Amino acid sequence: MKKSSFYLTAMLSACVLFSCSKEAEAPVTPEEPEIPAVQGDFIISASSGPVRKTELDGERYITWKSGDAISVWEAGNSSNSNVQLSLDASTAGERIGKFSGTLTPASDNFKLYSIYPYSSSYASDPSAVSVSLPSSVGQVTDVNGLVGVSDFMLGAADLSSEDSEYEMLFTYPLAILDIVVSGQGSCLSEAVAESVTITANTAFVGNATVDLTTGTLTPSDADAGKKLVVTYPSTAAISSAQHAWVAIYPVDLTDASCCFDLKMTNGQEIKFNVNPKKAFEAQKIYTINLTDIDTHVDAGEASPIFFDLVGANGGSRANCYIVSEGGYYRFAAQKVDKTNVFEGSAPNSDGYRANWLWSEGASTLVDFVSIGNSGNINFRVQAGARGNALLALFDSSSKIIWSWHIWMTDPDILEPTHWSRNSAWSLANCNIGALSNEEGDLDSYGLYYQWGRKDPFPGSNTTGQSSSSKEGTSFNTFTKAYVINPSYSSVTFSSVRNTVAGAVDEIAYSIEHPTTFIHYNANNSTTGKTNTWFYKTPVADAQALWNSTTTKAAKTNYDPCPPGWTVPVGNSYAWNASADADKIVFFNNVTAESNANLSGFIYSPTVDNCSYYPACGYRAAGQLCNVGYVAYYWSAITNATNSDGTFTAYGLCYEGRGTKQNPGNRFQTAWALPVRCMKI
């Protein structure tokens, strides 16, 4: 028998890309490229070298690379078992490679089986060659980075020593998936991909046995290999399409409960349920599009795993939650003390529903609002959203039973910048609802609160009014733009004086009417209260609305601050410059602005211990007053024993151009002032 040259060719066919979705269409069988003819006559010679990967050319043929090697078995001849044949360097980069090595066939007519790449660990039996596809891989952004690294090719040929050359065609026994993740146009466009986990009830990766004599693959353990995790680097921002190429066994995953679980580094998670109509076939490429995310969610073709705002805040409940990126969020429909605001154990089944009431701007910043039977309020925030919105829970009779403020702003907006002795009691760097703390910036004004109420009223859209203008002309004069949910057109911002339509429980009325400004200016001989909104409420109940104590950790059910923060407290009033340990001690120098309409003032006891307080005025009878002239800020401390029959609360007071500076002024509790929270 003469020695002949031994040529091997490899080919990966092109194919029509397959877009996988909930109702995926069957892939189209591609036309296979024509394989070039083999030319030449070379003597087999032994050579060695490291195993390298192959790569694909523009037509998706596999081309060989320098250092490639294959394993070869001769059928029925154990002496030619797992023989290494190595690529001749002259054919590197070609579709047809010349491989050589020491191999003497047992007869003139023989059959060879082969697998690429070579491994010394392969079994001697060509019908039981162990292979493995990893169950965890990193992102491979180009198919050339995949082929030949974590997968393999198979070859077989009937040969004769009478031939002047030997030729073997390799086939690719795996299916390739191009997983495309993109948040373009969705609420998640600001996110960075962390991982995609593919699961099914049939094994498609992991250990398997290859029978080279038949070209078939069999998973070694039917219960393993049902999950593949693809991880991404920290640069995988889904504002543009992120490709991840993976190889899987050619298996039938139709009706196999396929799930593609996309996780982002910001804690967001979306699950896409995919059931292809036909099996994934070998030597074909399929595209899995995890794109157009919001549309898939809206259509029920993908399920968001809502990011838990309560869990992210150590289990603390609040009436205000900060959200810094677009995405899907949830919080428990509970009060600060962790009691449910609904009755029963299944609020959705019992007829409760949730929705947004109002939102800043021309259109809503939040949508997709609901309550599940787990008792969580779910909602979606649009990408790039900055502003404020109010969500409400309704009972089966459409009565509002509680509401929550969603504050969409930068995550470090509250970072404390001034404090008391030893930095023990810190105050936030901005007002609740503010989007900045820059001097003169309208976004630094934030929102307004009647003392003791948890729900905000809109901020101002002007830098200033005349100092002599004490009253606005209507509720919305000088008000920042907002939109009311058209489903609740009757729920709009309004003001009522001296009556709450016969309601006895004013606190309950305020909960049911979070956009109604309540104001009593008539004297009550029984309670001694006037110029307040809780005219009939007992003094003790009114004082307990906010934390009127010296213990800053005692956050109440009506506290308007986010988790970890509370309305400022103190022994007598929050900004008292006293040496007592239980009082806030800061601000011993006040610097006023000199412009005609005051933008605000800066308290600066030391260079590194200061904060800007905008002169955003206040609301009286719902109307904005003295914007750009005064800076009034609430504390939680009340004075219910005033000789004039009023029920007042202490707060920080600064009036234009230094006419009045008082860190413990008393204000009418019917007014709505901004709130600067204290860190608990």
Long-range contacts (C-beta under 8 A, 24 or more apart in sequence): 1-105, 1-107, 1-108, 1-161, 2-161, 3-43, 3-44, 4-41, 4-44, 4-161, 4-163, 4-164, 4-165, 4-166, 5-40, 5-41, 5-42, 5-43, 5-44, 5-98, 5-164, 5-165, 5-166, 6-42, 6-44, 6-85, 6-98, 6-99, 6-100, 6-103, 6-165, 6-166, 7-38, 7-40, 7-96, 7-97, 7-98, 7-99, 7-165, 7-166, 7-167, 7-168, 8-70, 8-85, 8-96, 8-97, 8-98, 8-99, 8-114, 8-155, 8-167, 8-168, 8-170, 9-35, 9-36, 9-38, 9-95, 9-96, 9-97, 9-167, 9-168, 9-169, 9-170, 10-54, 10-61, 10-62, 10-64, 10-95, 10-97, 10-116, 10-153, 10-155, 10-169, 10-170, 11-35, 11-61, 11-62, 11-95, 11-169, 11-170, 11-171, 12-56, 12-60, 12-61, 12-62, 12-147, 12-172, 12-283, 13-60, 13-283, 13-284, 14-59, 14-60, 15-283, 15-284, 15-285, 17-178, 17-285, 17-286, 17-287, 18-276, 18-284, 18-285, 18-286, 18-287, 19-287, 19-288, 19-289, 20-274, 20-276, 20-286, 20-287, 20-288, 20-289, 21-272, 21-274, 21-289, 21-296, 21-301, 22-272, 22-273, 22-274, 22-275, 22-296, 22-301, 23-277, 24-274, 24-275, 24-276, 24-277, 25-277, 26-276, 26-277, 26-278, 27-278, 27-281, 27-284, 27-286, 30-284, 33-59, 33-60, 33-61, 35-169, 36-95, 36-96, 38-96, 38-165, 38-167, 40-98, 40-165, 41-164, 41-165, 42-88, 42-98, 42-100, 43-100, 44-100, 44-101, 44-102, 44-103, 45-100, 45-101, 46-100, 46-101, 46-102, 47-86, 47-88, 47-100, 47-101, 48-84, 48-86, 49-86, 49-87, 51-117, 51-118, 51-119, 52-148, 53-117, 53-147, 53-148, 53-149, 54-116, 54-147, 54-148, 54-153, 55-144, 55-147, 55-148, 56-143, 56-144, 56-147, 57-95, 60-285, 61-95, 62-95, 62-147, 62-148, 62-153, 62-170, 62-172, 63-93, 63-94, 63-95, 64-91, 64-92, 64-93, 64-94, 64-95, 64-97, 65-92, 65-93, 66-92, 66-93, 68-92, 68-97, 68-99, 68-116, 68-117, 69-99, 69-117, 69-118, 70-99, 70-114, 70-115, 70-116, 70-117, 70-118, 70-155, 71-114, 71-115, 71-116, 71-117, 71-118, 71-119, 71-122, 72-101, 72-103, 72-112, 72-113, 72-114, 73-112, 73-113, 73-114, 73-124, 73-126, 73-212, 74-103, 74-105, 74-106, 74-110, 74-111, 74-112, 75-110, 75-111, 75-112, 75-113, 75-126, 75-213, 76-106, 77-105, 77-106, 77-110, 78-124, 79-106, 80-104, 80-105, 80-106, 81-124, 81-126, 82-120, 82-122, 82-123, 82-124, 84-118, 84-120, 85-114, 85-118, 86-118, 105-159, 105-161, 108-160, 108-161, 108-162, 109-158, 109-159, 109-160, 109-161, 110-158, 110-159, 110-160, 110-161, 111-156, 111-157, 111-158, 111-159, 112-155, 112-156, 112-157, 112-159, 112-166, 112-168, 113-154, 113-155, 113-156, 113-212, 113-213, 114-154, 114-155, 114-156, 114-168, 114-170, 114-212, 115-152, 115-153, 115-154, 115-155, 115-210, 115-212, 116-148, 116-152, 116-153, 116-154, 116-155, 116-170, 117-148, 117-152, 126-211, 126-212, 126-213, 127-211, 127-212, 127-213, 127-214, 128-209, 128-211, 129-209, 129-210, 129-211, 129-212, 130-207, 130-208, 130-209, 130-210, 130-220, 131-207, 131-208, 131-209, 131-210, 131-217, 132-206, 132-207, 132-208, 133-174, 133-205, 133-206, 133-208, 133-225, 133-247, 133-248, 133-249, 134-205, 135-205, 135-206, 135-225, 135-227, 135-228, 135-229, 136-228, 136-229, 136-231, 137-228, 137-229, 137-230, 137-231, 137-246, 138-230, 138-231, 138-232, 138-233, 139-230, 139-231, 139-232, 139-233, 139-236, 139-242, 139-244, 140-244, 140-245, 140-246, 141-242, 141-243, 141-244, 141-245, 142-243, 142-245, 143-176, 143-178, 143-245, 143-285, 145-245, 146-176, 146-245, 146-246, 146-247, 147-172, 147-176, 150-247, 151-247, 152-210, 154-210, 154-212, 154-215, 156-212, 156-213, 156-215, 171-215, 171-282, 171-283, 172-282, 172-283, 173-210, 173-215, 173-217, 173-250, 173-282, 173-283, 174-247, 174-248, 174-249, 174-250, 174-282, 174-283, 175-247, 175-248, 175-249, 175-250, 175-280, 175-281, 175-282, 175-283, 175-284, 175-285, 175-286, 176-245, 176-246, 176-247, 176-284, 176-285, 176-286, 177-245, 177-246, 177-247, 177-248, 177-280, 177-285, 177-286, 177-287, 177-288, 178-243, 178-244, 178-245, 178-285, 178-286, 178-287, 178-288, 179-230, 179-243, 179-244, 179-245, 179-246, 179-260, 179-288, 179-290, 180-241, 180-242, 180-243, 180-287, 180-288, 180-289, 180-290, 180-291, 181-236, 181-238, 181-241, 181-242, 181-244, 181-262, 181-290, 181-291, 182-238, 182-240, 182-241, 182-242, 182-290, 182-291, 182-292, 183-238, 183-239, 183-293, 183-383, 184-238, 184-239, 184-240, 184-241, 184-291, 185-292, 185-294, 186-292, 186-293, 186-294, 186-326, 186-383, 187-293, 187-294, 187-326, 187-327, 187-328, 187-380, 187-381, 187-382, 187-383, 188-238, 188-264, 188-268, 188-270, 188-293, 188-326, 188-327, 188-383, 189-238, 189-239, 189-326, 189-383, 189-384, 190-239, 190-266, 190-325, 190-326, 190-383, 190-384, 191-237, 191-238, 191-264, 191-265, 191-266, 191-268, 191-325, 191-326, 191-327, 192-232, 192-234, 192-235, 192-236, 192-237, 192-238, 192-264, 192-265, 192-266, 193-232, 193-236, 193-237, 193-238, 193-242, 193-262, 193-263, 193-264, 193-265, 194-231, 194-232, 194-263, 194-264, 194-265, 195-229, 195-230, 195-231, 195-232, 195-261, 195-262, 195-263, 196-229, 196-230, 196-232, 196-244, 196-260, 196-261, 196-262, 196-263, 196-290, 197-227, 197-228, 197-229, 197-230, 197-259, 197-260, 197-261, 197-263, 198-227, 198-228, 198-229, 198-230, 198-258, 198-259, 198-260, 198-261, 199-226, 199-227, 199-257, 199-258, 199-259, 199-261, 200-226, 200-253, 200-256, 200-257, 200-258, 200-259, 201-226, 201-256, 201-257, 202-226, 202-251, 202-252, 202-253, 202-256, 203-249, 203-251, 204-228, 204-248, 204-249, 204-251, 204-253, 204-280, 205-248, 205-249, 208-249, 217-249, 217-250, 219-249, 225-249, 234-265, 238-264, 241-291, 248-280, 250-279, 250-280, 250-281, 250-282, 251-279, 251-280, 252-278, 252-279, 252-280, 253-279, 253-280, 254-278, 254-279, 260-288, 260-290, 262-290, 264-327, 266-307, 266-325, 266-327, 267-307, 267-312, 268-304, 268-305, 268-307, 268-325, 268-327, 268-328, 269-304, 269-305, 269-307, 270-297, 270-302, 270-303, 270-304, 270-305, 270-328, 271-302, 271-303, 271-304, 271-305, 272-296, 272-301, 272-302, 273-301, 273-302, 273-303, 294-380, 297-328, 297-368, 298-368, 304-328, 304-380, 306-330, 306-376, 306-378, 308-376, 310-563, 313-562, 313-563, 313-564, 314-563, 314-564, 316-563, 316-564, 317-563, 318-555, 318-559, 318-561, 318-562, 318-563, 319-403, 319-404, 319-405, 319-454, 319-455, 319-558, 319-559, 319-560, 319-561, 320-404, 320-405, 320-406, 320-407, 320-432, 320-560, 320-561, 320-562, 321-404, 321-405, 321-406, 321-407, 321-562, 321-563, 322-407, 322-408, 322-409, 322-411, 322-413, 322-414, 322-562, 323-381, 323-385, 323-406, 323-407, 323-408, 324-408, 324-409, 324-410, 324-411, 325-381, 325-383, 326-380, 326-381, 326-382, 326-383, 326-384, 326-385, 327-380, 327-381, 328-368, 328-378, 328-379, 328-380, 329-378, 329-379, 329-380, 329-381, 330-376, 330-377, 330-378, 330-379, 331-376, 331-377, 331-404, 332-375, 332-376, 332-377, 333-371, 333-375, 333-376, 333-377, 333-393, 333-402, 334-375, 335-402, 335-557, 336-555, 336-556, 336-557, 336-559, 337-557, 340-375, 341-393, 341-401, 341-402, 342-371, 342-375, 342-393, 342-395, 342-401, 345-373, 346-373, 347-371, 347-372, 347-373, 347-375, 347-393, 348-372, 348-373, 349-373, 350-396, 351-395, 351-396, 352-393, 352-394, 352-395, 352-396, 352-401, 353-393, 353-394, 354-378, 354-379, 354-391, 354-392, 354-393, 354-394, 355-391, 355-392, 355-394, 355-485, 355-487, 355-488, 356-389, 356-390, 356-391, 356-392, 356-485, 357-389, 357-390, 357-391, 357-392, 357-400, 357-403, 357-484, 357-485, 357-488, 357-491, 357-514, 357-515, 358-389, 358-390, 358-458, 358-482, 358-483, 358-484, 358-485, 358-491, 358-493, 358-515, 359-387, 359-388, 359-389, 359-390, 359-482, 359-483, 359-485, 360-387, 360-388, 360-389, 360-458, 360-480, 360-481, 360-482, 360-483, 361-387, 361-481, 361-482, 361-483, 362-481, 362-483, 363-483, 364-389, 364-483, 364-485, 365-389, 365-406, 365-408, 366-391, 366-406, 377-404, 379-406, 381-406, 381-408, 386-435, 387-435, 388-433, 388-447, 388-456, 390-455, 390-456, 390-514, 390-515, 392-514, 399-512, 400-491, 400-511, 400-512, 400-513, 400-514, 401-511, 401-512, 402-511, 403-454, 403-455, 403-511, 403-514, 405-432, 405-433, 405-447, 405-454, 405-455, 405-456, 405-560, 407-432, 407-433, 407-562, 409-434, 409-435, 410-435, 413-437, 414-562, 414-565, 414-677, 414-679, 416-679, 417-609, 417-610, 417-611, 418-586, 418-587, 418-603, 418-605, 418-609, 418-610, 418-611, 419-584, 419-586, 419-609, 420-583, 420-584, 420-585, 420-586, 421-581, 421-585, 425-552, 425-584, 425-678, 425-679, 426-678, 426-679, 427-568, 427-584, 427-586, 427-611, 427-676, 427-677, 427-678, 427-679, 428-565, 428-676, 428-677, 428-678, 428-679, 429-611, 430-676, 431-614, 431-616, 431-633, 431-674, 431-675, 431-676, 432-456, 432-560, 432-561, 432-562, 432-674, 432-675, 432-676, 432-677, 433-459, 437-611, 437-612, 438-612, 439-593, 439-599, 439-600, 439-602, 439-612, 439-614, 440-599, 440-600, 441-614, 442-480, 444-600, 444-612, 444-614, 444-616, 445-480, 445-614, 445-616, 445-674, 446-616, 446-674, 446-675, 447-674, 447-675, 448-616, 448-618, 448-619, 448-672, 448-673, 448-674, 449-560, 449-634, 449-672, 449-673, 449-674, 449-675, 450-517, 450-518, 450-533, 450-619, 450-669, 450-670, 450-671, 450-672, 451-532, 451-545, 451-546, 451-634, 451-638, 451-649, 451-667, 451-669, 451-671, 451-673, 452-533, 452-534, 452-542, 452-545, 452-546, 452-558, 452-649, 452-669, 453-510, 453-533, 453-545, 453-558, 453-560, 454-557, 454-558, 454-559, 454-560, 455-510, 455-514, 455-515, 455-560, 456-560, 457-493, 457-515, 457-517, 457-619, 457-622, 457-672, 458-482, 458-493, 459-616, 460-616, 460-617, 460-624, 460-627, 462-627, 462-628, 463-597, 463-599, 463-627, 463-628, 464-596, 464-597, 464-598, 464-599, 464-615, 464-627, 464-628, 464-629, 465-597, 465-617, 465-625, 465-626, 465-627, 465-628, 465-629, 466-629, 467-626, 467-629, 467-656, 469-625, 469-626, 469-629, 470-625, 470-626, 471-620, 471-621, 471-623, 471-625, 472-623, 472-624, 472-625, 473-623, 474-623, 475-517, 475-622, 475-623, 477-623, 477-624, 478-624, 478-627, 479-624, 491-515, 493-517, 493-622, 494-622, 495-519, 495-621, 495-622, 495-623, 497-521, 497-621, 498-522, 498-535, 504-536, 505-537, 506-533, 506-534, 506-535, 506-536, 506-537, 507-534, 507-537, 507-541, 507-545, 517-619, 517-621, 517-622, 517-672, 518-670, 519-620, 519-621, 519-622, 519-670, 520-670, 521-670, 523-645, 524-645, 527-647, 528-640, 528-645, 528-647, 529-640, 529-645, 529-646, 529-647, 530-644, 530-645, 530-646, 530-647, 531-646, 531-647, 531-668, 531-669, 531-670, 532-646, 532-647, 532-668, 532-669, 532-670, 533-669, 533-670, 534-647, 534-669, 539-640, 539-647, 542-638, 542-640, 542-647, 542-669, 543-638, 543-640, 546-636, 547-636, 548-636, 548-637, 548-638, 549-636, 550-582, 552-678, 552-680, 553-680, 555-680, 560-675, 561-675, 561-677, 561-678, 562-677, 564-679, 564-680, 565-677, 565-678, 565-679, 565-680, 566-636, 566-677, 566-678, 566-680, 567-634, 567-635, 567-636, 567-675, 567-677, 567-678, 568-634, 568-635, 568-636, 568-676, 568-677, 568-678, 569-635, 569-636, 569-637, 569-678, 570-635, 570-637, 572-637, 572-650, 572-664, 573-635, 573-637, 573-650, 573-651, 573-663, 573-664, 574-635, 574-636, 574-637, 574-650, 574-651, 574-652, 574-663, 574-664, 574-678, 575-635, 575-651, 575-652, 575-663, 575-664, 576-663, 576-664, 577-663, 584-678, 587-663, 590-654, 590-658, 590-661, 592-654, 592-656, 592-657, 592-658, 594-657, 597-628, 597-629, 598-628, 598-629, 598-631, 598-656, 598-657, 599-628, 600-631, 601-631, 601-654, 613-652, 613-654, 613-676, 615-654, 615-656, 616-674, 618-667, 618-671, 618-672, 618-673, 618-674, 619-671, 619-672, 620-668, 620-670, 620-671, 620-672, 621-670, 622-672, 628-656, 629-655, 629-656, 630-654, 630-655, 630-656, 631-655, 632-665, 632-667, 632-671, 632-673, 632-674, 633-673, 633-674, 633-675, 633-676, 634-667, 634-673, 634-674, 634-675, 638-669, 639-666, 642-666, 652-676
